[in-house]
Amino acid sequence: MPSQVAAVPAASSAEAEAHFAAEFRFEADCWDVHDALSRGAVDFVLLDVRSAELYARGHVPGAIHLPHGKLVESKLAAWPVDTLFVTYCAGPHCNGAARGALRLARLGRPVKIMAGGVTGWIDEGFELATAPVEA
């Protein structure tokens, strides 16, 4: 009797290649975001889409706080329509980054998610910045 892993056959190599290649169109990882920020090669806007309290407690340095529920066209007017946004939230257990990415996509904005969120950032050994809690 096969294991649950092997019970459903794996996709063909061509299907697997297409699937995994497509993931890079939707996600960036913490390491690549950190590398871009460290080198000053920032060709995207990094959005922390969590609550003000969580952002204040610790966020990726250089991230802009804009909760996913407040992602509306008027808040994005400062950036050209072809600006790439990268959203993140608490981590893999949180769907806030996906909620923010969906809102941005519906507004016609290019968007990716930073896979792993704050949890992934910390797991990589990167530091968080803090800020006063917004009133």
Secondary structure as UniProt FT lines:
FT   HELIX           4..7
FT   HELIX           13..26
FT   STRAND          27..29
FT   HELIX           30..39
FT   STRAND          45..48
FT   HELIX           52..57
FT   TURN            61..62
FT   STRAND          64..65
FT   HELIX           68..70
FT   HELIX           73..76
FT   TURN            77..78
FT   TURN            81..82
FT   STRAND          85..88
FT   TURN            92..93
FT   HELIX           96..106
FT   TURN            107..108
FT   STRAND          111..115
FT   HELIX           117..123
FT   TURN            124..125
//
